[in-house]
Amino acid sequence: MDNSGIYVGLDIGTTSIKVIVAERVKGQMNVIGVGSERSNGLSRGVIVDIDKAASAIKSAVRQAEEKASIEIKKIIAGVPANLVKIERCRGMIAVADESKEINNEDVQNVAAAALVQSLPPEREVLDVIPDEFVVDGFDGIKDPRGMVGVRLEMHGTLFTGPKTIIHNTRKAIEKAGLQIEQIVIAPLALSSLVLNDGEQDFGSIIVDMGGGQTTAAVIHDHQLKYTYVDQEGGQYITKDISVVLNTSIENAEKLKRDYGNADAEQTSDEDEFPVEVVGQSTPTQISEQYLAEIIEARLDQIFDKLKQHLDDIHALDLPGGVVLTGGVAALPGITDLASQIFGTRVRVFTPNQMGLRHPSFDEALAVIKYQAALSEVALLVKSALTGDTRASVALDFSEPAPSQPATGSQPAPVQSAPTKTTKKQPAKQQHPDQESGLSRFKNFFNHFFD
């Protein structure tokens, strides 16, 4: 089936694999199918058994196909931020056309020139984001096509990752009988979904709490500035419950979902529930407060580690605060606990689409929105990664969504004129009256944002 207007997002998580099918109609994304399958062949967010992972992906895709009544051939895949490096890149070319009018081919050529990097053999380019174009010394241009010039430059942001992670992801998807339309770094995609324009502009922190790992990502000026991955997640909480209560992993997971709370102060030691204990014929009564203390202890450790790394770059001074996503973020009381530790405003993002109202669906939904919001210029630049020029130009998107993707490349109209300029609109409502915050932001910029 022709997937024009159809977007399929794939989230390969440690505990579950999510597939979301959405149809773009008159600029709006309508979810028409969802698939969810228990993960297999993954450890801490990374594929370690390609065949098992491919089988789980195929099963999740089949569920989504049945609900959406379509055949899925292409997907947009999110990849974790494990060992991702963020670097600046720059390319320059002479405009090839005799009329000196910049066209699609020139954009692709300057992007290819920017990708000429000396990378270690174990690393691979994941993504490239155009921050601005420069035509004959005139900078700040978002879309140079149609302009006249002799020299074209592109300044962008380059994301590289371990070849092993990227290769295993591609291989598992291909073994599942699918083609990869785009690979997206998860924090980049999430920023376009869970943050509003002001939060992306002035700065926010996204904490993605998955089953196998927890990722903190700093977004500022619509760009991904920093990532840190802690190799602890929801599975560690489940194991703690299993060990302390001497019950099976399956029972521990059920207890976490049915009775778990991240803040022990919000629970009572009088409310009890039965727990099947290994070696005993009758269940043992455990209080909700005792279970919450087990959960809180592990979350304290995770949040403390994140706070240390975020404090080092003064990221917690950013006005946007912290946004929690991922399956673990659904635990009651987690915002209060996180707010106490981070010392800033914390909220949980939950999708409002019917059937997706759980933070575990955030990433699969985010990669769809991220791809749909990309401008044609951004797609042309990305095509330089694969050399597939036809696919990038043929994609037809209508006006971009109001919430911009968290990159330096903001969606721009397809038509461009020589006199075109682009101005970023900051969200003025974000703490305009806090003079004390200005010194903190300046300190943050001095330490981290040049």
C-alpha positions in Angstrom: 0.0 0.0 0.0 1.1 3.5 -0.7 2.0 5.1 2.6 1.5 8.7 1.4 -0.2 10.5 4.3 0.4 7.4 6.6 3.0 7.6 9.4 4.0 4.5 11.4 6.1 5.1 14.6 8.1 2.3 16.2 9.4 2.3 19.8 11.7 -0.6 20.5 11.7 -0.5 24.3 13.3 -2.9 26.8 10.0 -4.1 28.2 7.6 -3.5 25.3 7.5 -2.7 21.6 5.0 -0.1 20.6 3.7 0.6 17.0 1.4 3.5 16.2 -0.2 4.1 12.8 -1.4 7.7 12.2 -3.0 9.3 9.1 -2.3 12.9 8.3 -5.5 14.7 7.2 -5.7 18.4 6.6 -2.6 19.0 8.8 -3.8 16.9 11.7 -2.6 13.5 12.8 -5.3 10.9 13.5 -4.2 7.6 15.2 -5.9 4.7 13.3 -4.0 1.7 14.7 -1.9 0.6 17.7 0.2 -2.4 18.4 2.0 -3.4 21.6 4.1 -6.5 22.2 6.3 -7.7 25.1 9.9 -7.1 24.2 12.3 -9.9 23.6 16.0 -9.8 22.7 16.7 -6.4 24.4 18.7 -5.4 27.4 18.9 -1.8 28.8 17.3 -0.4 25.7 19.7 -2.1 23.3 19.0 -5.0 20.9 21.2 -8.0 21.9 19.3 -10.7 20.0 18.3 -9.6 16.5 16.1 -12.6 15.7 14.1 -12.4 18.9 13.7 -8.6 18.6 12.6 -9.0 14.9 9.9 -11.5 15.9 8.5 -9.2 18.6 8.6 -6.2 16.2 6.7 -8.3 13.6 4.0 -9.2 16.2 3.5 -5.6 17.3 3.3 -4.5 13.6 0.7 -7.2 12.9 -1.5 -6.0 15.7 -1.3 -2.4 14.3 -2.0 -3.6 10.8 -5.2 -5.4 11.9 -6.5 -2.4 13.8 -5.6 0.1 11.0 -6.7 -2.2 8.2 -3.5 -1.4 6.2 -0.3 -3.2 5.2 2.7 -1.6 6.9 5.9 -1.5 4.8 7.8 1.6 6.1 8.3 2.8 9.7 9.9 5.7 11.5 12.1 4.2 14.3 13.2 5.9 17.5 16.6 4.9 18.8 17.9 5.5 22.4 20.4 8.2 23.3 23.0 5.7 24.5 26.5 7.2 23.9 25.1 9.8 21.5 27.6 12.6 20.7 26.5 16.0 19.6 28.9 17.9 17.4 28.8 21.0 15.2 29.3 20.5 11.5 29.8 22.9 8.6 29.9 22.5 4.8 30.5 24.9 1.9 30.1 24.6 -1.9 30.0 26.7 -5.0 26.5 27.0 -6.5 26.4 24.8 -9.6 23.6 26.3 -11.6 24.6 28.7 -14.3 22.0 31.2 -13.2 23.4 30.9 -9.6 19.9 30.2 -8.3 20.1 27.7 -5.4 18.0 24.6 -5.9 17.4 21.2 -4.1 20.6 19.7 -5.5 22.7 22.5 -4.0 21.1 21.9 -0.6 21.8 18.2 -0.8 25.4 18.9 -1.9 26.2 21.3 0.9 24.7 18.8 3.4 26.9 16.1 2.0 29.9 18.4 2.4 29.0 19.0 6.0 28.9 15.3 6.6 32.5 14.8 5.7 33.7 14.1 9.2 36.6 12.0 10.6 34.7 9.5 12.7 36.1 6.6 14.7 35.4 3.2 13.1 33.0 2.3 15.9 30.7 5.3 15.3 28.2 6.2 12.7 26.2 9.4 11.8 22.6 9.1 13.2 21.2 12.4 12.2 22.1 15.9 10.9 20.1 19.0 11.6 20.6 22.2 9.6 20.8 25.2 12.0 21.2 27.9 9.3 22.4 28.4 5.7 24.7 31.2 4.6 24.6 32.6 1.1 27.6 34.8 0.1 28.1 35.8 3.7 24.4 36.5 4.6 23.6 34.2 7.5 20.5 33.2 9.4 18.8 31.7 6.3 16.5 28.8 7.0 15.6 27.9 3.3 18.1 29.2 0.7 16.3 27.7 -2.3 15.3 30.2 -4.9 17.9 32.7 -3.7 20.8 33.8 -5.9 24.4 33.3 -4.8 27.8 32.0 -5.6 28.8 30.4 -2.3 26.4 28.3 -0.1 27.3 27.2 3.4 25.4 25.1 5.9 25.9 25.2 9.7 24.3 22.3 11.4 24.3 19.8 14.3 25.6 16.3 13.8 24.6 13.4 16.0 26.7 10.2 16.0 26.1 6.9 17.9 27.7 3.5 18.3 27.6 1.4 15.1 26.5 -1.7 17.1 23.3 -0.1 18.3 22.4 1.4 14.9 23.2 -1.8 13.0 21.3 -4.1 15.3 18.2 -1.8 15.2 18.3 -1.7 11.4 18.9 -5.4 11.1 16.0 -6.3 13.4 13.6 -4.0 11.6 14.7 -5.4 8.2 14.3 -9.0 9.4 10.8 -8.1 10.5 10.1 -7.3 6.8 10.0 -3.5 7.1 11.8 -0.6 5.5 13.2 2.3 7.6 11.8 5.6 6.4 13.7 7.5 9.1 15.7 6.8 12.2 15.1 9.5 14.9 17.0 10.0 18.2 14.3 9.5 20.9 14.9 12.7 22.9 14.7 14.8 19.7 11.4 13.3 18.9 10.0 13.5 22.4 10.8 17.2 22.6 8.4 17.9 19.7 5.6 16.1 21.5 6.0 16.8 25.3 7.3 20.4 25.2 5.5 23.5 24.0 7.3 26.2 22.0 8.3 28.2 25.0 9.7 25.2 26.9 11.8 24.2 23.8 13.0 27.8 23.4 13.9 28.8 26.9 15.0 25.3 28.0 13.6 22.2 29.6 14.7 18.7 30.7 13.0 15.6 29.4 13.4 12.5 31.7 12.4 9.3 29.8 11.8 6.6 32.3 11.8 3.3 30.5 12.0 -0.3 31.6 15.7 -0.8 31.0 17.2 2.7 31.4 16.4 6.3 32.3 17.5 9.1 29.9 17.8 12.8 30.7 17.9 15.2 27.8 18.4 19.0 27.9 16.5 20.9 25.2 17.3 24.6 24.7 16.7 27.0 21.7 14.8 24.1 20.0 18.0 22.0 20.0 19.1 18.9 21.8 22.1 20.1 23.9 22.9 17.2 26.2 21.9 13.6 27.1 22.7 11.3 30.0 21.7 7.7 30.2 21.4 5.9 33.5 21.3 2.1 33.1 18.5 1.7 35.6 14.8 1.7 34.9 11.5 0.1 35.7 12.9 -3.4 35.6 15.2 -2.5 38.6 12.2 -1.5 40.6 10.5 -4.8 39.8 13.6 -6.8 40.8 13.8 -4.9 44.1 10.2 -5.8 44.9 10.8 -9.4 43.9 13.9 -9.7 46.1 12.6 -7.8 49.2 9.2 -9.5 49.2 10.5 -12.9 48.0 8.0 -13.2 45.2 8.3 -13.9 41.5 9.2 -11.3 38.9 5.7 -11.6 37.4 4.0 -11.0 40.8 6.4 -8.1 41.5 5.5 -6.4 38.2 1.8 -6.9 39.0 2.2 -5.4 42.5 4.1 -2.4 41.0 1.3 -1.7 38.5 -1.7 -2.4 40.8 -0.5 -1.0 44.2 2.7 0.9 43.5 3.3 4.5 44.6 6.5 6.5 44.2 6.0 8.5 47.4 5.7 6.6 50.6 4.2 9.6 52.4 1.1 9.4 50.2 0.3 5.8 51.3 -0.9 4.2 54.5 0.5 1.3 56.5 -3.1 0.2 57.2 -4.0 -0.6 53.6 -2.8 -4.1 52.9 -2.9 -6.6 50.0 -1.9 -10.3 49.7 1.5 -11.3 48.2 2.4 -14.8 47.0 5.7 -15.6 48.7 8.0 -18.3 47.3 8.0 -21.4 49.6 4.8 -20.5 51.4 1.4 -22.0 50.7 -0.6 -19.0 51.9 -0.1 -15.3 50.8 1.5 -12.8 53.1 -0.2 -9.4 53.8 2.0 -6.4 52.8 1.1 -2.8 53.4 1.0 -0.2 50.5 3.4 1.9 52.5 6.0 -0.8 52.6 5.8 -1.4 48.9 6.0 2.3 48.3 9.2 2.5 50.4 10.8 -0.2 48.2 9.9 1.7 45.0 10.9 5.1 46.4 14.3 3.8 47.4 15.2 2.9 43.8 13.7 6.0 42.3 15.7 8.1 44.8 18.8 6.5 43.5 17.9 7.1 39.9 16.9 10.7 40.4 20.0 11.5 42.5 22.3 10.3 39.7 20.4 12.4 37.2 20.5 15.4 39.4 24.3 15.2 39.9 24.9 15.2 36.1 22.3 17.9 35.5 23.7 20.1 38.3 27.2 19.9 36.6 25.9 21.8 33.6 23.4 23.9 35.6 20.5 22.5 33.6 18.1 22.5 36.5 18.2 26.4 36.4 16.3 26.3 33.1 12.8 27.7 33.4 11.0 24.9 31.7 11.5 22.5 34.5 11.4 18.7 34.1 9.0 16.6 32.0 8.7 12.9 32.8 7.8 10.4 30.1 8.0 6.6 29.7 6.1 3.8 31.4 7.6 4.4 34.9 6.3 7.9 34.9 2.8 6.5 35.3 3.5 5.6 38.9 1.4 7.7 41.3 3.3 10.2 43.4 6.3 10.3 41.1 6.0 14.1 40.3 6.1 14.9 44.0 9.2 12.8 44.6 11.0 14.1 41.5 10.1 17.7 42.4 11.6 17.3 45.9 14.9 15.9 44.5 15.3 18.1 41.5 14.1 21.2 43.2 12.2 22.5 40.2 8.8 22.1 38.6 8.0 18.6 37.4 5.1 17.3 35.4 4.2 14.0 33.6 3.3 14.1 29.9 0.4 11.7 29.0 -1.0 11.6 25.4 -4.6 12.6 25.1 -5.5 10.3 22.2 -8.0 7.7 22.9 -6.4 4.4 23.7 -2.9 6.0 24.2 -3.4 7.7 27.5 -0.3 6.3 29.1 3.2 7.7 29.2 4.6 4.5 27.7 3.2 5.5 24.3 5.0 8.8 24.2 8.0 7.8 22.1 6.1 6.0 19.4 3.7 8.9 19.0 6.6 11.4 19.2 8.5 10.0 16.2 5.4 10.4 14.1 4.9 14.0 15.1 8.6 14.8 14.6 8.7 13.4 11.1 5.5 15.1 10.1 6.8 18.5 11.4 10.1 18.4 9.4 10.4 21.0 6.7 11.3 20.0 3.1 14.7 21.6 3.5 15.3 19.4 6.6 14.3 16.4 4.6 16.7 17.3 1.8 19.5 17.6 4.3 18.7 14.2 5.8 18.6 12.6 2.4 22.4 13.3 2.2 22.8 10.6 4.8 21.4 7.9 2.5 21.7 9.4 -0.9 18.0 8.8 -1.5 17.1 12.2 -3.1 13.8 11.2 -4.5 12.2 10.1 -1.3 13.1 13.3 0.5 11.7 15.6 -2.1 8.6 13.6 -2.9 7.2 13.7 0.6 4.3 16.2 0.8 3.6 17.8 4.1 1.2 20.6 4.7 1.8 23.4 7.1 3.9 22.4 10.1 2.4 22.0 13.5 2.7 25.0 15.8 5.0 23.1 18.2 8.4 23.1 16.5 10.7 20.1 16.7 13.6 20.4 19.2 16.2 21.1 16.6 17.9 24.1 15.1 15.9 23.5 11.9 12.4 25.0 12.3 9.8 24.0 9.7 9.6 26.6 6.9 7.3 27.0 3.9 8.3 25.2 0.8 8.4 28.4 -1.3 11.3 30.7 -0.8 12.2 34.1 -2.0 15.5 36.0 -2.1 14.4 38.4 0.5 13.1 35.9 2.9 14.1 36.1 6.6 13.1 33.9 9.6 12.7 35.1 13.1 12.3 32.9 16.2 9.3 33.8 18.3 10.1 33.3 22.0 7.4 32.4 24.4 7.2 35.6 26.4 5.0 34.2 29.1 7.8 32.1 30.5 8.9 33.8 33.8 9.4 37.3 32.4 9.4 38.9 35.9 12.0 36.8 37.7 15.2 38.9 37.7 16.9 36.3 40.0 16.4 33.8 37.3 18.4 35.8 34.8 21.6 35.4 36.7 21.0 31.6 36.9 20.4 31.4 33.2 23.6 33.5 32.5 25.5 31.1 34.7 24.1 28.2 32.8 25.1 29.7 29.4 28.6 30.5 30.7 29.1 26.9 31.8 27.5 25.1 29.0 25.9 26.9 26.1 29.1 28.9 25.1 
